[in-house]
Amino acid sequence: MLAENSVHIEKSSSLKISDYIAFTKLRLSLLVLFSAGLGYLIAGGIFNGRTFTCLLIGGFCITAASNGLNQIFERELDKLMKRTMSRPLPKEKMSVTEAYVLVVVFALTGTLFLWFGTNPLCTVLSVSSLFLYAFVYTPLKRVSSIAVFVGAIPGALPPLLGYVAARGTIDYMAMLLFATQFMWQFPHFWAIAWRLNEDYKTAGFSLLPFPSGHSLQNAFQILLYTLFLIPVSLIPAFIGYSNPITGVIIGLAGIAFFIPAVWLYRSLNMKAASALMFSSFLYLPVVQIFMWVNL
């Protein structure tokens, strides 16, 4: 009997951990930490282990709180989409009260770690990103495709926050890190929206640039923003923040990212959208890593 109870407890604990992982969108949160950590390293200067650790813990908690609020507000809509209907709240594996408690714990913990471990500017920007993502971007998703522009702002903040955690100020390089990730958000997210367009439509989300769906009009917009990303990401090399070799590598990464966007424009098919999406996952870390290494 004791053995059976022990197995039951272990299974319950395992399921609860799985629910928390889904609620915090763990993989997305870790990508945010990756960008924030590289932003800190790109800033240079003396490495402070305490500051870096507090940045990562605080950043994770704020991101988890943002993702949690998003799922609370969209719990009824999540029931309508295949990609989200198995989340803890739609499946009623987690109560709304429990979800709010988790959000408050994550938000307070993250704020405290950032305030006492980094600096006030980093903390204020992080908390602002939470409010912008949860209370502006999330409701806008059912109103207009302008939501993608709004969501790109908190989505582009992680490298800037890492930089600010190290330097305590926003300078040209901080803004360039933000600009690169900001521009990257559009082809990245639109590639996802292209693949999930039918699923999004069932929940009333308007996330492609135009309501015409898998159209030449939308493919051209994606192509245009992918093209714009190339010169934006090369600005650090042009103004001397990174050396020519790094600039060449970043430029080649931009061209490699642009190729599937051309394919999507010419074919309008799902394979091209998938190729663009997976290219976007590779592009950003490659660019940020080489900006840090600066060959």
Secondary structure as UniProt FT lines:
FT   HELIX           2..24
FT   HELIX           26..43
FT   HELIX           49..73
FT   HELIX           75..78
FT   TURN            79..80
FT   TURN            82..86
FT   TURN            88..92
FT   HELIX           96..117
FT   HELIX           120..131
FT   HELIX           132..137
FT   HELIX           138..140
FT   TURN            141..143
FT   HELIX           146..167
FT   HELIX           172..195
FT   HELIX           197..202
FT   TURN            203..204
FT   TURN            211..212
FT   HELIX           216..238
FT   TURN            239..240
FT   HELIX           244..267
FT   HELIX           270..293
//
